[in-house]
Amino acid sequence: MSLLACFKLFTSRKVRLDCIPPESRIELAAARRSVDSKINAGNAQHDEHLKATSSLITDNASTGKEASDDAAEGLPAKPFIKRYANTSWAGFKLLLKVLKESSDGLTPLKATVGGLVALIEIYDRTKSNASGTEEVAQRLDRLMRIVAKRLGDDEKIASSLMGSSYIETLQEQLKEVALLKRHGRFQRAIESAQDEETLKAISGTVANALQELQLEIGLSAEKDTRAILQETVLQNLGRAKAAAYTAAVSGVSRRSCTPGTRDSVLTDILTWALDESGDCAPVYWMSGLAGQGKTTIAHTICERLERDRQDVSMISFFCSRQLDSSQEKLLVSTLAFELAESSASYATELLHALQAEHNLGDQKLSVQMSKLLVGPWSQSAHRRESLRPVVVVVDALDENDAGTEFVELILSASRQGQLAGIRILITSRPVPDIVHLCEPIEGRAVCNLNDVSRWLVQEEVLRYLEDELPDHSGEHYLVDLANASSGIFIYAATILRMVKSSHRRRTRTEQASTLRQLADQASISRFLGDGRTTVLDDLYKSIVDEAFRDLRVAERETRELVLLTALGGSLPLELPWMAYLAGVDEEIAWVTLEALHPVISIGKYARIRPYHESFVDFIHVSYQAQMPSVFITIVHRSTTLIDAAVELFERHESPLLENAQFESQRMRDFETTDPRWPIHGHARVATNNAIRLLTQAYERGIPFQWMDMPEIVQYLGRLVSQKYREDR
């Protein structure tokens, strides 16, 4: 038996001395005495290192004086520096410096320094024969550097977290490291796979605790935005009130997916959103035709992130043509404010930008993107190192006035690395311009709902119907309706409003009869997106026909005019204003729209909104021959009101006169100079200007008694009331 083999047997303490040949025992005993001597010397040296390090950290707190020039620089004592002069533990050295200069609030963390010293010595002594541990060592040092930066930036917050489980884990694990080293383990080399696994396991636990600690400090600091958000320039930043996924908007249906539906799509998006790897695509695009459930999926993503992941910041912007979230100038400014609520580092830079240029919130989209979002975010990126990404959900971008430009700018900034630390989920219809812009997005970050298996979606539509109509679960007509839906969830949602109307209570038998009738009418062969009749078109047609059934020709024409006017001006309109534009009394307007309850909502203050934009599109296409005359009527009647405002401002010498005159002339220029005349946009602008100018007159106390429109005067009085504004 060789001397080396005998030595390994002896030092392993797993065999008795009589197992070793007598001729080797004398040499082996001498070797053992030499090893014991070196171990004792090493332990003594280690104790000196711990003593020097502990003294280094505590001396400043107790005496307020520096022990030496090295200590004045925040570095360990000279014997320690000499020992580690050639190592790369920059993160550890920075951590020591920060702890030395910190208050007693970080004492629990200071108590772990001895264990960290022992762990580093083990790595330095064993790295030559344990290359597999090098990656762990690098991670440890990187995390110690990040923790040091967090402590330096936010010591007060860090002190409040010293009783956390992360600190307890660090103390326990590092105490075990010091104990192992004191007992002679890992003196010169890692001699077994078991030793290497032990070292990796302890180091991994320490690294995880450091990671959670730095995340907790960083996230707590990032969310401490209360003081910054009180600044006037931030509070004055324009925001869309209806943009948040939780916004209460009458007549607009936002809900989460029925349990058990859309599971695959949801899992893919959530996996992407929580992926912290460097090669994860920063932008995810989900596209789908009208009614395929994009908004419902986006709502579910927001809900689950907010409910289940408190360590992930999430902000949302849900666009709608009917609401203020359709406006170009409110898209980026709203996202900027919401992002500032989630990130103190970004909020600080945003505040500086707004203090330099107060009117940024009124600028065009490209300026806002550069100066409100990309600039402040990239300038503050170093403060968010290693924090989890912020998830931004922007739904129905094609319904925002600048949706296509937003996609272009976001993708450009992301490709240049200017939005690192943000994951952006975009949903839209497959509008050609957006489709072209999103082509370069990596395949795993793209979901086309039209590509999802049709039979799978029909199964999910059936589950949705059965969940909402439990009394009809298992009935063949629900299966037929699910099959006829062609995977369009809004089809099912519209049917539900027909049979579960709050305006008209139906018995189960009556509901079943309506459902059977709809199922019989539905054709299995439906087409999507190619200009031909869609399953939704058929359903909408049946709803309109039912609402206008058994009417004389003149009566039907009047009610059709009400419908076209309600969907032809600026949405949402309120009933008194819409009735004036249509030239009918409010009772006729109410009866007409009430009969269309499956597709149109009449909310608080008689505010009119379609449940889904696809119905607006259907009406504009179905009545395309009549719509131009409706647009012209809306513009002319709105111009009459604008002219009334001009006369009021002239009589009372109001400073608003010049603006009113400009808008009055602008309405006339539409007809004479715009080659597109008449279009929906003209009617929207005219409606908005008339309401705005008359409201301004009313707010200034300019009398309206001479106007032969008492319902409009009453309506304006409500518009300016404080309660109305708060509700709106």
HELIX and SHEET records of a PDB file:
HELIX    1   1 LEU A    3  SER A   12  1                                  10    
HELIX    2   2 LEU A   17  CYS A   19  5                                   3    
HELIX    3   3 PRO A   22  THR A   63  1                                  42    
HELIX    4   4 ASP A   69  ALA A   72  1                                   4    
HELIX    5   5 LYS A   78  TYR A   84  1                                   7    
HELIX    6   6 ALA A   90  GLU A  101  1                                  12    
HELIX    7   7 ASP A  104  LEU A  106  5                                   3    
HELIX    8   8 THR A  107  LYS A  110  1                                   4    
HELIX    9   9 VAL A  113  THR A  126  1                                  14    
HELIX   10  10 LYS A  127  ASN A  129  5                                   3    
HELIX   11  11 SER A  131  THR A  133  5                                   3    
HELIX   12  12 GLU A  134  ASP A  153  1                                  20    
HELIX   13  13 GLU A  155  SER A  159  1                                   5    
HELIX   14  14 SER A  165  ARG A  182  1                                  18    
HELIX   15  15 ALA A  193  GLU A  222  1                                  30    
HELIX   16  16 ARG A  226  LEU A  229  1                                   4    
HELIX   17  17 THR A  232  GLN A  235  1                                   4    
HELIX   18  18 ASP A  263  ALA A  273  1                                  11    
HELIX   19  19 LYS A  294  ASP A  308  1                                  15    
HELIX   20  20 ASP A  324  SER A  326  5                                   3    
HELIX   21  21 GLU A  328  SER A  342  1                                  15    
HELIX   22  22 ALA A  344  ALA A  356  1                                  13    
HELIX   23  23 LEU A  360  ASP A  362  5                                   3    
HELIX   24  24 LEU A  365  GLN A  368  1                                   4    
HELIX   25  25 MET A  369  VAL A  374  3                                   6    
HELIX   26  26 GLY A  375  GLN A  379  1                                   5    
HELIX   27  27 ALA A  381  ARG A  384  5                                   4    
HELIX   28  28 LEU A  397  GLU A  399  5                                   3    
HELIX   29  29 GLY A  403  ARG A  415  1                                  13    
HELIX   30  30 PRO A  432  CYS A  438  1                                   7    
HELIX   31  31 GLY A  443  ALA A  445  5                                   3    
HELIX   32  32 LEU A  449  ASP A  451  5                                   3    
HELIX   33  33 ARG A  454  GLU A  468  1                                  15    
HELIX   34  34 PRO A  470  HIS A  472  5                                   3    
HELIX   35  35 HIS A  476  ALA A  484  1                                   9    
HELIX   36  36 PHE A  489  VAL A  499  1                                  11    
HELIX   37  37 ARG A  508  GLN A  521  1                                  14    
HELIX   38  38 VAL A  535  ALA A  547  1                                  13    
HELIX   39  39 VAL A  553  ALA A  566  1                                  14    
HELIX   40  40 LEU A  575  ALA A  582  1                                   8    
HELIX   41  41 GLU A  586  GLU A  594  1                                   9    
HELIX   42  42 LYS A  604  ALA A  606  5                                   3    
HELIX   43  43 GLU A  613  SER A  622  1                                  10    
HELIX   44  44 MET A  627  ARG A  651  1                                  25    
HELIX   45  45 LEU A  657  THR A  673  1                                  17    
HELIX   46  46 HIS A  680  GLU A  699  1                                  20    
HELIX   47  47 PRO A  710  LEU A  719  1                                  10    
HELIX   48  48 GLN A  722  ASP A  727  1                                   6    
SHEET    1   A 5 MET A 314  PHE A 318  0                                        
SHEET    2   A 5 VAL A 390  ASP A 395  1                                        
SHEET    3   A 5 ILE A 422  SER A 428  1                                        
SHEET    4   A 5 VAL A 283  SER A 287  1                                        
SHEET    5   A 5 VAL A 446  ASN A 448  1                                        
SHEET    1   B 3 LEU A 573  GLU A 574  0                                        
SHEET    2   B 3 ARG A 607  PRO A 610 -1                                        
SHEET    3   B 3 ILE A 600  ILE A 602 -1                                        
END                                                                             
